[in-house]
Amino acid sequence: MFVIEMGIGLLANSTALIADSLDMLADAVVYGVALYAIGKSLLHKANAARISGFFQMALGVLIIIDIVRRSIYGSEPVSGLMMAMGAVALVANVICLVIIRKQRNEEVHMRASWIFSANDVIANLGVISAGALVFWLDSRWPDLVIGVIVSCVVLRGAKMILEDAGNERQRALNAQS
């Protein structure tokens, strides 16, 4: 999904779609790290969640850099592509939420996966809304504003994951002592 959404985001010249695609990339990394952590020690799981949180934080910063660049140099987002890709990504993320729903309150690496996917649904709804507003207002600013909101959601998710992982890591280290 990341490659498709990034391609459409570049084609549509949409900060919101590019931001959402980077969030999809973060999801793929988080799911991979979560799969790696299955059956590992609590410390491994906490460290896996920390890696996910730092990766998400880096993506949030990259999104902000792109927003600043586009606000200075301009952009002409294509609303129809934004809304269509946002809808496809929304369906994919809702499916992911349904799949991991039962494990969302279990171990730290699964809580991280849940946070990522829930944030994606919010971001997808934002992309669809931005596409509609770009069309109705004939302005690039809704795309940039939604890009800022998506980056804030991404950074908030990173903070939540890092706090949770830090607490779990401390518990694991205390248990080893």
N, C-alpha and C positions, 0 to 999 in steps of 0.2 A: 504493500500500500504506500509506503514511503516514496518509492521511486515514481509511482504513478502520480501521487499527489504533488510531489515536488515538480515533476514535469508539467502538470497542469497549472500549478502555481506560477511557474516561470512563464508559461505561455499566456496565462491570464494577467501577468504582471501584478499579482496579488500578494501583499505582505501577509494578510491573514491566512491564505492557503499555504504559503511557504512556511509560516510559523507552525501551522497545524501539521504540515508534512514533517518538520523537524521533531515535533512532538511524537509523531508516529514512529520515527526512527528511535527516539528515546524509549518508546514502548517495546519495540523489538529487542532492544538491548536489555531492558528490564525483564522481559519474559525469558530471554536467554539466561540472564543471571539468576533468575528465580528457579529455572529448571536445573541449572548447575547446583544450586544450593540445596535441592531436595536430597534428604538423607544425610546432609552434612551437619556438623556441630552448630550449636547456637551461635558461636562466634563467627563461623563461616557465613551463616545466614545474615547476621548483622552486618558483616563486612560487604556482603553482596548487595544488601539494601543501600549501604553507604555509597558504593560505586554507582548505583542507579541514581541516587540523589545528586551526587556530584555531576554526573552526566547530564541530568535534567537541568541543573543550575547552569551549566555551560551553554546548553541550548537556549535557555531563557535569555542569557546575555547576548548570544548571536542574533536572536530575534530583535532585541532592542537596537543593536548596531544597524540591522537592516532597516528598521523603522526610521532611525535618524537619517540614514542615507537617502531613503525614499522621500522623507519630508523635505530634505534639502534639494535634491535633484529632480524630484517629481516622479510620478508614475501614473499610468492610465489603466486601472484594473478593469478586467472584462467580467461584468456581473454575472452573466449566464453561466460561464465556466465556473465561477466561484460557487454559485448556488448548487450546480449539478455535482461538482466534486465534493462539496460540503455534505450533500445528502448521501452520497455513496460512502464517504468516510463515517458518517453518523451511523449508518446501518452496520458497518464493520465493527465499530466500537461498541454498539449496543450488544451485538453478538458476543464480543469479548467479555463484556460485563456479565451477561447471562452465564457464560461458561465458568467464570471464576467466582460467581456470586457466593457459592457455599463456603469457599475458603477465605473470603475477604477479611474475616476477623481472627484468622488463625495466626500463623507465624509471620514475622516481620517482613520477609521477602514477598509473601502473598498480600499483606496489607499495602506494600509499596505498589504491587501490580494493580490492586484495586484503585488506589489513588490515581495512578497514571490513567487508567481507563475511564474513570469518572471525570477526570479533568478533560479528557479527549472529547467526551460527549458535550461538555460545556463549550469547548473550543469549536466543535463542529456546528453547534447551534449559532455560535458567534459568527462563523464564516458565512453561514446561510443568511443570517441577518445583515451582515456587512454587504453581501452581494445584492440583496434587495435594496438596501439604502444607497449603495453606489448607483444602482439603476434609477431609483426614484429621485435622488438628489443630483444626479449627474456630477458626482464629486468623488475624488479619491480619498477624502478624509475619513469616511466610515471604515474603509479598509485599514487605514493606519490606526484608527482608534481601536478597532477590534484586534488588530495586531498587538497593540499595547496591552489590551485586556488579556489576550491569550498569553503574552509573555508574563504578565502578573500571575495568572493561574499556574503557569509552568513553574515560576519561581516560588510561589506559595507551596505547590506540591513538593518541590525539592526541599524546602524548609521542613515540611511535615515529615517527609521521609528521613531526612538527616537527623531530626530530633528523635524520631522513633528508633532509628537504627542506633543512634548514640546511646539511648537508654538500654536497648537490648544488648549492645556491645558491653556496656558497663556491667549488666547483670551476668553476662557470660564470663567476663574477666573476674568478677567477684566469686562466681561459682568455682572457678579454677583455682582460686587462692586457698 
